[in-house]
Amino acid sequence: MLGATQVKVTPQGVHQWLQEMGWDFDTRRAKYPTKYKFNKTTKEQYKLIVREYSRMEEEKDSRQFGSLLDSLARLNAGSRVEPRWAEVMKLVSSFLEMGEYGGMGAAAALWDSVESPEQRNGYMAQVEDEVRHVTQCGYLQHYFATQWQDPAGFTDFRKFRFGHPFHGPDKNCVLDHALSGDPVQMSVNLQLVAEAAFTNPLIVQMCEVAAANGDEVTPTIFLSIESDELRHMANGYQTIVSVVDDPDNMEYLQTDIDNAFWINHKFITPFVGAAFDYFAKHKTEPWAKTWDKWIYEDWGGIWLGRLSRFGIETPAPLVDAKKDAYWAHHYAYASAWALWPLIGVRMELPTPPEADWLEHNYPGWYDEIGNIFEHWREDGYEDPANHMLRPEERPHPRAQRPQARPVLPVVRADVPEGARALHRPELLRAVRRLGDEPDRAGVGHGPQRRQDPVVPTPPELGSAVDAGRPPPVRRRDPRPAQVRPVCGEDLVP
């Protein structure tokens, strides 16, 4: 009996066969119009098919969810995270989740626009990757909410988004320019800049800083995400390759690269820098050095150097961005501290050893920013739990508040030399009163919360309206009056 002929079919063979099932682009019009002209013969480096892609991602998810995170939960790894680092992860996990969602939409638009069947295959895999990454960021929030001592911020941070002073820049960076505009511009913003440049410090370097601060969960998830980012960087490279052949495309390409870099830099550089230099108790290296290594040398020099043969140059704002990497995150942290009711996380002023470290690595830091922090500490605003006002400055919880609160004058007489607009005690007190209301019941019972032993005497009530006008109807607050928590050296928990 003759044996049946065995035919061996490789994934690469299947991939090559699938390319014959491409669209006829002579008669097809894409949903997302573009000013660029694509090369129909552009190749995709990884040549993945759905079966091989699914097998690879299944293995990574099994390692992440089935073994590593289960073991960390059994070892109670969440309780060993430094408190300051756990606070900044509320911001990181929420902001990165929006970025992954924007990447999902950008990859889908590129899938619809390009003309090479291989490129479409690579973008399809990236759409699936971004769906997976959104899920992973949500799982990271869930893990901290269940394993960390304070779930607030991990479970409800979305309520801060549209009132958060940093949400607008984040949305402009990872959503507006990833989900709107020309598809090639989306690719430049997402793949060539955000993923090829900024995911290295945002994800790879953050894993090192997280591990140094007792966080073993973030590296487990972020390194799994970064393994997919390598293919996304390749997709961005191939997008550039598919358009550089046409001289008309070069009229727009360099400008789009410059704009995309500046938009991403203005948010990610100060945000990640503040996380590394201020929220990390155990620091690895200064943020300016990290930025110079990953962005200026690796991306601006090596990665874009590969594209120089096509006429692509490093972004014109790169030199100015290097200066921002030295100072911008200090200003960002000082702004966040002054606007703490809108930030949603606990923050601490730099300790004296940390101030020495900052001055050593950023000469001139004290004269520019450090003296502001020092003045705030002397003024009594270093409570790491909730930054409440001092007892003598807080109104009694049952005191009636005026309908129209006068604007406090800004006093500059006691402002030391070198301090800037943020260094205004009266303005700072006015900002802090924005959140001057009792905490919700059941919130704030962690070890950092303390209660006042004595409630100050309520102040005398004055007339808040014109005596000739009828008094306004005041609604009764349904919430019972509560004692405001405050932290002090002479108080007992």
C-alpha positions in Angstrom: 0.0 0.0 0.0 1.4 3.3 -1.0 1.8 5.9 1.8 0.1 9.2 1.5 2.4 12.1 0.5 3.2 14.3 3.4 3.0 18.0 2.7 4.6 20.4 5.1 3.0 23.8 5.3 5.0 26.5 7.2 3.6 29.7 8.7 5.7 31.7 6.2 4.1 29.7 3.3 0.6 30.4 4.6 1.5 34.1 5.0 2.8 34.3 1.4 -0.4 32.6 0.1 -2.6 35.0 2.0 -1.1 38.0 0.3 -2.8 36.9 -2.9 -6.1 37.7 -1.3 -5.5 41.4 -1.1 -7.9 44.2 -2.2 -8.1 45.8 -5.6 -7.0 49.3 -4.6 -7.7 50.7 -8.1 -11.4 50.6 -7.4 -11.5 50.7 -3.5 -11.6 53.9 -1.6 -10.4 53.9 2.0 -12.6 55.2 4.8 -9.8 57.5 6.1 -8.4 59.8 3.4 -4.7 60.6 3.4 -2.5 63.0 1.5 0.2 60.4 1.2 0.7 57.9 -1.5 1.6 54.3 -0.4 3.9 51.7 -2.0 1.8 48.6 -2.7 4.8 46.2 -2.4 5.9 47.2 1.1 6.8 44.1 3.3 6.0 43.3 6.9 9.0 42.1 8.9 7.4 39.6 11.3 5.0 37.9 8.8 2.6 36.7 11.4 -0.6 34.8 10.7 -3.5 34.6 13.1 -2.8 31.1 14.3 0.8 31.8 15.1 -0.1 35.1 16.7 -2.7 33.6 18.9 -0.4 30.8 20.0 2.3 33.3 21.0 0.0 35.6 22.9 -1.7 32.7 24.6 1.7 31.6 26.0 2.5 35.2 27.2 -0.9 35.5 28.9 -0.5 32.1 30.6 2.8 33.1 32.0 1.5 36.5 33.2 -1.9 35.7 34.6 -1.5 32.0 35.3 1.8 31.8 37.1 3.6 35.0 37.8 0.7 37.1 39.1 -0.8 34.2 41.0 2.6 33.6 42.7 2.9 37.3 43.6 -0.6 37.3 45.1 0.2 34.3 47.2 3.4 35.9 48.4 1.5 39.1 49.3 3.8 41.2 47.0 1.3 44.1 46.8 1.9 44.9 50.5 5.7 45.5 49.9 5.3 48.4 47.5 6.5 51.7 48.7 3.5 54.0 49.4 4.6 56.9 47.3 5.2 54.6 44.3 1.8 53.0 44.7 0.3 56.4 44.6 1.9 57.3 41.2 0.8 54.0 39.8 -2.8 55.3 40.0 -1.8 57.9 37.5 0.4 55.7 35.3 -2.1 52.9 34.9 -4.9 55.2 34.1 -3.0 57.4 31.6 -1.4 54.4 29.9 -4.8 52.7 29.5 -6.0 55.7 27.4 -2.8 55.5 25.3 -3.4 51.9 24.5 -7.0 52.7 23.5 -5.7 55.4 21.2 -3.2 52.9 19.7 -6.1 50.5 19.0 -7.9 53.1 16.9 -4.8 54.3 15.1 -3.8 50.8 14.0 -7.3 50.1 12.8 -7.3 53.3 10.7 -3.9 52.3 9.2 -5.2 48.9 8.4 -8.0 50.5 6.4 -5.7 53.0 4.6 -2.5 51.2 3.4 -2.3 49.3 0.2 0.1 46.5 0.9 -1.5 43.2 2.1 1.5 42.5 4.3 1.2 45.8 6.0 -2.5 45.3 6.6 -1.6 42.0 8.2 0.8 43.7 10.6 -1.6 46.4 11.6 -4.3 43.8 12.2 -2.0 42.1 14.7 -1.3 45.5 16.4 -5.1 46.1 16.8 -5.3 42.8 18.7 -2.2 43.8 20.7 -3.7 47.1 21.8 -6.9 45.4 22.9 -4.8 43.1 25.0 -2.9 46.0 26.5 -6.0 47.9 27.5 -7.1 44.7 29.3 -3.7 44.5 31.0 -3.8 48.1 32.3 -7.2 47.4 33.7 -5.9 44.3 35.3 -3.0 46.2 36.8 -5.5 48.6 38.4 -7.6 45.7 39.7 -4.5 44.0 41.2 -3.4 47.1 43.1 -7.0 47.7 44.2 -7.2 44.2 45.7 -3.6 43.8 47.0 -2.7 47.4 48.0 -3.9 48.8 51.3 -5.7 51.8 49.7 -7.9 50.9 46.7 -9.1 54.5 46.2 -7.7 55.8 42.9 -7.3 52.4 41.4 -11.0 51.7 41.4 -12.4 55.2 40.7 -9.8 57.2 38.9 -11.9 57.8 35.9 -13.9 60.3 37.8 -10.8 62.6 37.9 -10.2 62.5 34.2 -12.1 65.4 32.9 -11.3 67.7 35.8 -7.7 66.6 36.1 -5.2 69.3 35.1 -3.0 66.6 33.4 -5.8 64.8 31.6 -5.9 67.4 28.8 -2.3 67.1 27.8 -2.5 63.3 28.1 -5.7 63.2 25.9 -4.1 65.6 23.4 -1.0 63.3 23.2 -2.4 59.8 23.1 -6.0 60.2 21.9 -6.6 63.3 19.8 -3.5 62.8 17.6 -3.9 59.0 17.5 -7.6 58.9 16.6 -7.9 61.9 14.2 -6.1 63.4 11.2 -4.2 61.8 8.5 -3.5 58.0 8.9 0.2 58.4 8.3 0.3 61.2 10.8 -1.4 58.8 13.3 1.3 56.3 12.5 4.1 58.8 13.1 2.6 60.0 16.3 1.9 56.5 17.7 4.5 54.1 16.2 7.5 56.2 15.2 7.4 58.5 18.2 5.3 57.3 21.2 6.2 53.6 20.8 9.7 53.7 19.3 10.9 56.6 21.5 8.9 57.0 24.7 7.8 53.5 25.6 11.5 52.7 26.4 11.6 55.0 29.5 7.9 54.8 30.2 7.8 51.0 30.2 11.3 49.5 30.2 13.0 51.9 32.6 9.9 52.1 34.8 10.2 48.4 35.4 13.6 49.0 36.9 12.4 51.8 39.1 9.3 49.9 40.1 11.4 46.9 41.2 13.6 49.1 43.2 10.6 50.4 45.1 9.2 46.9 45.9 6.7 46.8 43.0 7.0 43.3 41.3 3.6 43.5 39.7 4.3 46.4 37.3 7.4 44.8 35.7 5.5 41.5 35.2 2.8 43.3 33.2 4.8 46.0 31.5 7.5 43.7 30.1 4.8 41.6 28.5 3.4 44.8 26.9 6.8 45.8 25.7 7.3 42.5 24.0 4.5 43.5 21.6 5.8 47.1 21.2 8.8 45.8 19.3 6.5 44.7 16.5 4.7 48.1 16.7 8.0 49.9 16.2 8.6 47.8 13.1 5.1 48.7 11.8 6.0 52.4 12.2 9.3 51.8 10.4 7.6 50.1 7.5 5.0 52.9 7.3 7.8 55.3 6.7 9.3 53.0 4.1 6.0 52.7 2.3 5.8 56.5 1.7 9.4 57.7 1.2 9.6 56.5 -2.4 7.3 59.3 -3.6 8.9 62.8 -3.6 5.5 64.5 -3.0 5.3 62.7 0.4 8.5 64.2 1.6 6.8 67.6 1.5 4.8 66.7 4.6 6.6 63.9 6.3 9.4 65.8 8.1 6.9 68.4 9.5 4.6 65.6 10.7 7.6 64.0 12.5 8.6 67.3 14.2 5.0 67.9 15.4 4.4 64.4 16.6 7.6 64.4 18.6 6.9 67.8 20.3 3.3 66.8 21.2 4.4 63.5 22.8 7.4 65.1 24.5 5.5 68.0 26.2 3.4 65.5 28.2 5.4 62.3 28.6 8.7 63.9 29.5 7.5 65.9 32.6 5.0 63.2 33.6 7.5 60.3 33.7 10.3 62.5 35.1 8.2 63.5 38.1 7.3 59.8 38.7 11.0 58.8 38.7 12.5 61.7 40.6 9.8 62.5 43.1 7.5 59.5 43.6 10.3 56.9 43.7 11.7 56.7 47.2 14.6 54.5 46.0 16.0 56.1 42.8 18.0 54.5 40.1 19.4 57.4 38.1 18.3 61.0 37.4 15.5 61.4 34.8 17.6 63.7 32.7 20.2 61.0 32.3 17.5 58.4 31.4 15.9 60.8 28.9 19.3 61.5 27.3 20.0 57.8 26.9 16.7 56.6 25.5 15.4 59.6 23.6 18.3 61.7 22.6 20.9 59.0 21.8 19.0 55.8 21.1 15.9 57.2 19.3 17.2 60.5 17.9 20.6 59.1 17.0 20.3 55.4 16.2 16.7 54.8 15.3 16.1 57.9 13.2 19.7 57.4 11.8 18.4 54.3 10.0 15.9 56.5 8.2 18.4 59.2 7.3 19.1 57.5 4.0 15.5 58.3 3.0 16.0 62.0 3.8 14.5 61.9 7.3 16.2 64.1 9.8 16.0 64.3 13.6 13.2 66.5 14.8 14.1 70.2 15.0 12.8 70.6 18.6 15.0 67.8 19.9 17.6 70.2 21.4 14.9 72.3 23.1 13.3 69.1 24.4 16.6 68.1 26.0 16.5 71.3 28.1 12.9 70.4 29.1 14.1 67.0 30.3 16.2 68.9 32.8 13.6 71.2 34.3 10.0 70.4 33.1 9.3 67.6 35.5 10.3 69.8 38.5 7.7 72.4 37.4 5.1 69.7 36.8 5.5 68.3 40.3 5.3 71.7 41.9 2.2 72.4 39.9 0.6 69.1 40.9 1.4 69.8 44.6 -0.2 73.3 44.4 -3.3 71.8 42.7 -3.5 68.7 44.9 -7.4 68.5 45.2 -7.6 67.9 41.5 -4.7 65.3 41.2 -6.3 62.4 43.0 -3.1 61.0 44.6 -1.1 61.7 47.8 2.1 63.5 47.4 5.1 64.4 49.7 7.5 67.2 49.7 11.1 66.1 49.0 12.9 65.1 52.2 16.3 66.8 53.0 18.3 63.8 51.7 16.2 63.8 48.5 16.7 67.6 48.2 20.4 67.0 48.4 20.1 64.3 45.7 18.1 66.6 43.4 20.6 69.5 43.9 23.5 67.2 43.2 22.0 65.9 40.0 20.3 69.1 38.9 22.6 72.0 39.8 20.5 75.1 40.4 17.5 73.0 41.5 17.2 74.7 44.9 17.3 78.3 43.5 14.7 77.4 40.9 12.3 75.0 42.6 13.7 73.7 45.9 13.2 77.0 47.8 9.5 76.8 46.9 9.2 73.4 48.5 11.1 74.6 51.6 8.8 77.5 52.0 5.7 75.3 51.7 7.1 73.0 54.4 7.8 76.0 56.7 4.2 77.1 56.1 2.9 73.7 57.3 1.9 72.1 54.0 3.8 68.8 54.2 1.0 66.5 55.4 1.5 63.3 53.3 -2.0 62.0 53.9 -4.3 64.6 52.6 -2.7 68.1 52.8 -5.3 69.6 55.0 -5.0 73.1 56.3 -3.7 73.7 59.8 -6.5 73.5 62.5 -6.5 77.3 63.1 -7.0 77.9 59.3 -9.8 75.4 58.7 -13.4 76.5 59.1 -15.6 74.6 61.5 -17.4 71.8 59.7 -20.8 73.1 60.8 -20.0 76.7 60.0 -22.2 78.3 57.3 -20.2 79.3 54.3 -20.9 82.6 52.4 -22.5 82.4 49.0 -19.8 84.4 47.4 -16.3 83.8 48.6 -14.0 86.8 48.0 -10.9 86.3 46.0 -7.9 86.4 48.3 -5.2 88.9 47.4 -1.8 87.6 46.3 0.8 88.9 48.7 4.3 89.1 47.3 6.1 90.8 50.2 7.3 87.5 51.8 8.2 85.7 48.5 11.9 84.9 48.6 14.0 85.7 45.6 13.9 83.0 42.8 10.4 81.9 43.6 7.9 82.0 40.8 4.2 82.3 40.4 3.5 79.0 42.2 5.2 80.4 45.3 2.2 82.3 46.7 1.0 81.4 50.1 -2.4 83.1 49.9 -3.1 81.6 46.5 -2.0 78.2 47.7 -4.4 78.5 50.7 -7.2 79.5 48.3 -6.6 76.4 46.1 -6.5 74.1 49.2 -10.0 75.3 50.2 -11.4 73.9 47.0 -11.4 70.5 48.6 -12.5 71.7 52.1 -15.4 69.3 52.6 -15.9 66.2 54.8 -14.6 62.9 53.5 -17.1 60.3 52.3 -18.1 57.7 54.8 -16.0 54.6 54.6 -13.1 56.3 52.9 -9.8 57.2 54.5 -9.4 54.6 57.2 -5.9 53.6 56.4 -2.9 54.1 58.7 -2.1 57.5 57.2 -5.5 59.1 58.3 -5.8 60.6 61.7 -8.6 62.5 63.5 -8.6 65.9 65.3 -8.7 65.5 69.1 -10.4 68.9 69.5 -12.8 70.6 67.1 -12.1 74.4 66.9 -14.8 76.8 67.9 -16.9 77.8 65.0 -16.3 81.4 63.8 -18.9 84.1 64.0 -21.3 84.1 61.0 -21.3 87.3 59.0 -23.7 88.5 56.3 -22.7 87.2 52.9 -25.4 89.0 50.9 -26.8 92.6 50.7 -29.1 93.3 53.6 -31.6 94.9 51.2 -32.0 91.6 49.2 -33.9 88.6 50.4 -31.7 85.8 51.7 -31.2 83.0 49.2 -32.7 79.6 49.8 -30.0 77.2 51.1 -30.3 73.5 50.6 -29.5 71.4 53.6 -26.6 69.1 53.1 -27.9 65.5 53.5 -24.5 64.3 54.7 -23.9 64.5 58.4 -21.1 66.8 59.7 -17.9 65.0 60.2 -14.6 65.9 61.8 -12.0 66.7 59.2 -8.9 64.4 59.3 -5.6 66.1 59.8 -2.1 64.9 60.5 0.1 66.4 63.2 3.0 65.4 65.4 1.1 65.7 68.7 -1.9 63.7 67.5 -2.5 60.1 68.2 -3.8 57.7 65.5 
